[in-house]
Amino acid sequence: MIVLPVLAAAGGAASLLVGAAGLGWPDADILWQIRLPRAVLALLCGAALGGSGAALQGLLRNRLADPGLLGFSGCASLGAVLAFYFGLYATTALALPLAALAGALAGAVLLLAFARRAEGTTLILAGVALASLASAALTLALALAPSPFALAEITVWLLGSLEDRAPEHVLLAGPPIIVGLVVLARTRGRLDALALGEPTAASLGVDPRRLARRVALGVALCVGGATAVAGSVGFVGLIVPNLLRAVLGERPSLLVLPAAFAGAVLLVLADIAVRLIPTAQELRLGVLTALLGAPVLAWAALRAGRA
């Protein structure tokens, strides 16, 4: 669908015209140092979350699967919060994204250790348990925050935002997200085979366990990179694939790449919206995506129940 890349490019261009002072073309320093990195990160993070959601739903054969619901986002957030908690982020610019990546990769390892085969229900239950564990650990970290300033900083970061991002953030988050998307894109054909059932997939030469490891690695790279710069931004991976199914159908090979582009469109438009909504402080990106995602989750759950 050529329309999705065009919309993503148009959304990125429109994002350059929106700032705290309203609409208008900024001067060169603001454009290159503030608005362009923010637009690029919105596109990258949206693509990472949208593509991850489509790949997970294809792997688990469940339209309710999402990086947040399965614990990837929570583990990435926990890794980044620990970097905040121990002050590692102040020592080097790489500490936060590396901690988020490490958290997401650790979550992927734990998820596959809990569920020793790629059967959907088992992985979903393991993911819910992992998400609950990460949430409890995050709550503990907040309760034990060394100072009110650290508590406030961690809380604001967890709500998700792309405010005040710099070119360095693009350089830090871009490589893992791009590599993760490439890994997910290369699983598309195998996900189609898995949709026919594990025995059929095995007869076609697809190893479900190996496929699960590849998808988990791709999702961990994507979610870790996105969480490192944007904080916790949920529901994008849930919203996008379910909306695209009405147009593209159920085949995972037809959803992964379009979902990445559609996720980029959704997040860049949401990032524009949080700057235009009149509030005393900029509305957090994660709050807006949660408001959009909750109705879609209910709708997808009803469809899954009727299927």
C-alpha positions in Angstrom: 0.0 0.0 0.0 1.9 3.0 -1.3 -0.5 5.3 0.5 0.9 4.5 3.9 4.5 5.5 3.2 3.1 8.7 1.6 1.0 9.4 4.7 4.1 8.8 6.9 6.2 11.2 4.9 3.4 13.8 5.0 2.9 13.4 8.7 6.7 13.8 9.3 6.7 17.0 7.2 3.6 18.3 9.1 5.4 17.6 12.4 8.1 20.1 11.4 5.5 22.9 11.4 4.2 22.3 14.9 5.8 23.6 18.0 5.1 25.0 21.4 4.5 28.4 19.9 1.9 27.0 17.4 2.1 26.4 13.7 4.8 27.9 11.5 8.2 27.3 10.0 10.9 27.5 12.6 14.4 28.9 12.4 17.2 26.6 11.3 18.5 25.7 14.8 15.0 24.8 16.1 14.3 22.8 12.9 17.5 20.7 13.0 18.0 20.3 16.7 14.4 19.9 18.0 11.7 19.4 15.5 13.4 17.2 12.9 14.7 14.7 15.6 11.2 14.6 17.1 9.5 13.9 13.8 12.1 11.2 12.9 11.7 9.5 16.3 7.9 9.5 16.1 8.1 7.8 12.7 10.8 5.3 13.9 9.0 4.4 17.2 5.6 4.1 15.6 7.0 1.8 12.9 8.8 -0.3 15.6 5.6 -0.7 17.7 3.3 -1.2 14.8 5.5 -3.8 13.1 6.1 -5.6 16.4 2.4 -5.8 17.1 1.6 -7.4 13.7 4.5 -9.9 14.0 3.4 -10.9 17.5 -0.2 -11.3 16.5 0.9 -13.5 13.6 3.2 -15.6 15.8 0.5 -16.1 18.5 -2.4 -16.2 16.0 -4.2 -13.9 18.3 -5.3 -10.4 17.4 -5.1 -9.3 21.1 -1.3 -9.8 21.2 0.7 -6.6 21.8 4.3 -5.8 23.0 2.8 -4.2 26.1 0.4 -7.0 26.9 3.2 -9.6 26.6 5.6 -7.8 28.8 8.2 -6.5 26.3 7.4 -2.9 26.9 7.3 -3.4 30.7 10.7 -5.1 30.7 12.2 -2.3 28.5 10.7 0.3 30.8 12.1 -1.5 33.9 15.6 -1.5 32.4 15.4 2.2 31.6 14.0 3.0 35.1 16.8 1.1 36.7 19.2 3.3 34.8 17.4 6.3 36.2 17.3 4.8 39.7 21.0 4.1 39.9 22.0 7.3 38.2 23.6 5.5 35.2 21.9 7.8 32.7 24.0 10.7 34.1 27.3 8.9 33.3 26.8 8.3 29.6 24.2 9.0 26.9 24.2 5.3 26.0 23.1 4.1 29.5 19.4 4.7 29.0 18.9 3.0 25.6 21.3 0.2 26.4 19.4 -0.4 29.7 16.0 -0.4 27.8 17.4 -2.8 25.2 18.8 -5.1 27.9 15.4 -5.1 29.6 13.6 -6.0 26.5 16.0 -8.7 25.5 15.8 -10.1 29.1 12.1 -10.1 28.8 12.3 -12.0 25.5 14.6 -14.6 27.0 12.3 -15.1 30.0 9.2 -15.3 27.9 10.7 -18.1 25.7 12.0 -19.8 28.8 8.5 -19.8 30.4 7.0 -21.1 27.2 9.2 -23.8 25.7 7.2 -24.0 22.5 5.5 -21.4 20.3 1.9 -22.5 21.1 -0.2 -19.3 21.3 -2.0 -19.7 24.7 1.1 -20.7 26.5 3.1 -17.7 25.3 0.2 -15.3 26.0 -0.1 -16.6 29.6 3.7 -16.3 30.1 3.6 -12.8 28.6 0.8 -11.7 31.0 2.8 -13.1 33.9 6.0 -11.3 32.7 4.1 -8.0 32.3 2.7 -8.3 35.8 6.2 -9.0 37.2 7.7 -6.0 35.3 4.8 -3.8 36.6 5.4 -4.9 40.2 9.2 -4.3 39.8 8.4 -0.8 38.4 6.1 0.0 41.3 8.8 -1.1 43.8 11.4 1.1 42.0 9.1 4.0 42.3 8.4 3.3 46.0 12.2 3.2 46.7 13.1 6.2 44.6 16.1 7.9 46.3 14.6 11.4 46.1 11.3 13.2 45.1 13.1 14.6 42.0 14.1 11.1 40.8 10.5 9.9 41.5 9.0 12.8 39.4 11.5 12.2 36.6 10.8 8.5 36.4 7.0 9.0 36.6 7.0 11.6 33.8 9.3 9.4 31.6 7.0 6.4 32.1 4.0 8.3 30.7 5.8 8.5 27.3 6.8 11.6 25.4 9.1 12.8 22.6 9.4 16.3 24.0 12.9 17.9 23.9 14.6 15.0 22.0 17.9 15.7 20.2 19.7 14.3 17.2 21.7 12.0 19.6 18.5 10.2 20.5 17.9 9.4 16.8 21.4 7.9 16.5 20.9 5.8 19.7 17.4 4.5 18.9 17.6 4.2 15.1 20.0 1.3 14.7 18.2 -1.2 17.0 14.8 -0.3 15.6 15.9 -0.7 12.0 17.6 -4.0 12.7 14.6 -5.2 14.6 12.3 -4.3 11.7 14.5 -6.1 9.3 14.4 -9.2 11.5 10.6 -9.1 11.7 10.2 -8.4 7.9 12.2 -11.6 7.2 9.8 -13.7 9.2 6.7 -12.8 7.2 6.6 -15.9 5.0 7.2 -18.2 7.9 4.4 -16.5 9.9 2.0 -17.3 7.0 3.0 -21.0 7.3 2.5 -20.9 11.1 -1.0 -19.5 10.6 -1.9 -22.9 9.1 -1.0 -24.6 12.4 2.3 -25.9 13.9 2.1 -29.4 12.3 1.5 -27.9 8.8 4.2 -25.3 9.4 6.7 -28.0 10.4 5.8 -30.0 7.2 6.6 -26.9 5.2 10.1 -26.7 6.8 9.3 -24.0 9.4 10.6 -24.6 12.9 8.0 -22.9 15.3 10.5 -22.6 18.1 13.2 -21.0 15.9 10.6 -18.6 14.5 9.4 -17.6 18.0 13.0 -16.8 18.9 13.4 -14.6 15.8 10.2 -12.7 16.4 11.1 -12.3 20.1 14.5 -10.9 19.1 13.0 -8.5 16.5 10.4 -7.3 18.9 12.9 -6.8 21.7 15.1 -4.7 19.5 12.2 -2.6 18.3 10.5 -2.1 21.6 13.8 -1.6 23.5 14.9 1.2 21.0 11.5 2.9 21.1 11.1 2.7 24.8 14.6 4.1 25.3 13.7 7.4 23.7 10.0 7.7 24.0 9.2 6.0 27.3 6.2 3.8 27.7 3.9 4.3 24.7 1.3 1.6 24.6 -1.4 0.2 22.3 0.2 1.2 19.0 1.0 -2.4 18.3 -2.5 -3.3 19.1 -4.4 -0.6 17.3 -2.7 -0.7 13.9 -2.8 -4.4 12.9 -6.5 -4.7 13.9 -7.4 -1.6 11.8 -5.5 -2.9 8.8 -7.1 -6.3 8.8 -10.4 -4.8 7.6 -8.5 -3.8 4.4 -5.7 -6.3 4.0 -7.0 -9.5 5.5 -5.5 -11.9 8.1 -2.3 -13.0 6.4 0.7 -11.9 8.5 2.9 -11.4 5.4 0.5 -8.7 4.3 0.4 -7.0 7.6 3.9 -6.6 9.1 5.3 -4.0 6.8 2.0 -2.0 6.3 1.6 -2.1 10.1 5.1 -0.5 10.5 4.1 2.3 8.1 0.7 2.7 9.7 2.2 2.8 13.2 4.6 5.5 12.0 1.6 7.5 10.7 -0.4 7.0 13.9 2.4 8.0 16.3 3.5 11.1 14.3 -0.1 12.3 14.2 -0.5 11.6 17.9 2.7 13.5 18.6 1.3 16.4 16.6 -2.0 16.3 18.5 -0.3 16.4 22.0 1.4 19.7 20.9 -1.8 21.2 19.6 -4.2 20.2 22.5 -4.3 23.3 24.8 -3.0 22.1 28.2 -0.8 23.8 30.9 1.8 21.2 30.2 2.2 19.1 27.0 0.0 16.0 27.1 2.0 12.9 27.4 2.1 10.7 24.3 1.5 7.5 26.2 -1.7 8.9 27.7 -3.2 9.8 24.2 -2.3 6.4 22.7 -3.9 4.7 25.7 -7.1 6.7 25.2 -7.1 5.7 21.5 -6.2 2.1 22.2 -8.6 1.1 25.0 -11.7 1.2 22.7 -9.8 -0.7 19.9 -8.8 -3.4 22.5 -12.5 -3.8 23.5 -13.5 -4.0 19.9 -10.8 -6.5 19.1 -11.8 -8.6 22.1 -15.4 -8.7 20.9 -14.3 -9.8 17.4 -12.1 -12.4 18.9 -14.9 -13.7 21.0 -17.3 -14.0 18.0 -14.6 -15.7 15.8 
